[in-house]
């Protein structure tokens, strides 16, 4: 038999979470993004290694 209390509890918690997300004031505001966040993306160590390897191969040629 289905445990209706557990089923209702999980659905109520999901609805509460959705309502809390939807009433956030910064949900539809794009002016809160800073210029640093929009600037060029950060490169990781892997990208830096590839860039160094590519520079070495073009210097050798």
C-alpha positions as a printed NumPy array, in Angstrom:
array([[  0.   ,   0.   ,   0.   ],
       [  1.194,   3.498,  -0.787],
       [  2.238,   5.634,   2.143],
       [  0.232,   8.759,   1.352],
       [  1.921,  10.809,   4.061],
       [  5.399,  10.243,   2.588],
       [  4.138,  10.954,  -0.902],
       [  2.414,  14.175,   0.186],
       [  5.394,  15.294,   2.27 ],
       [  7.841,  15.032,  -0.626],
       [  5.519,  16.871,  -2.982],
       [  4.899,  19.652,  -0.469],
       [  8.642,  20.083,   0.054],
       [  9.176,  20.319,  -3.702],
       [  6.448,  22.975,  -3.984],
       [  7.98 ,  24.959,  -1.104],
       [ 11.395,  24.858,  -2.761],
       [  9.955,  26.02 ,  -6.104],
       [  8.051,  28.862,  -4.468],
       [ 11.151,  30.034,  -2.628],
       [ 13.096,  30.051,  -5.895],
       [ 10.378,  31.901,  -7.808],
       [  9.996,  34.729,  -5.284],
       [ 13.694,  35.591,  -5.245],
       [ 14.202,  39.232,  -6.263],
       [ 17.354,  38.537,  -8.267],
       [ 15.719,  35.901, -10.472],
       [ 14.997,  38.175, -13.449],
       [ 17.59 ,  40.886, -12.912],
       [ 20.586,  40.951, -15.212],
       [ 22.097,  44.136, -13.822],
       [ 23.358,  42.264, -10.757],
       [ 26.02 ,  40.518, -12.846],
       [ 29.349,  42.269, -12.409],
       [ 31.714,  43.143, -15.219],
       [ 34.281,  40.645, -13.894],
       [ 31.829,  37.782, -14.316],
       [ 31.106,  38.769, -17.923],
       [ 34.787,  39.26 , -18.813],
       [ 36.753,  36.556, -20.555],
       [ 36.365,  33.067, -19.113],
       [ 39.055,  31.645, -16.887],
       [ 41.389,  29.164, -18.5  ],
       [ 42.46 ,  26.102, -16.64 ],
       [ 45.854,  24.46 , -16.385],
       [ 45.012,  22.129, -19.249],
       [ 44.359,  25.055, -21.615],
       [ 47.597,  26.73 , -20.527],
       [ 49.569,  23.531, -21.234],
       [ 48.044,  23.276, -24.698],
       [ 48.859,  26.9  , -25.413],
       [ 52.49 ,  26.402, -24.333],
       [ 52.781,  23.218, -26.385],
       [ 51.35 ,  24.949, -29.454],
       [ 53.769,  27.869, -29.038],
       [ 56.74 ,  25.491, -28.78 ],
       [ 55.72 ,  23.592, -31.901],
       [ 55.38 ,  26.804, -33.934],
       [ 58.722,  28.128, -32.621],
       [ 60.494,  24.916, -33.723],
       [ 59.179,  25.153, -37.275]])
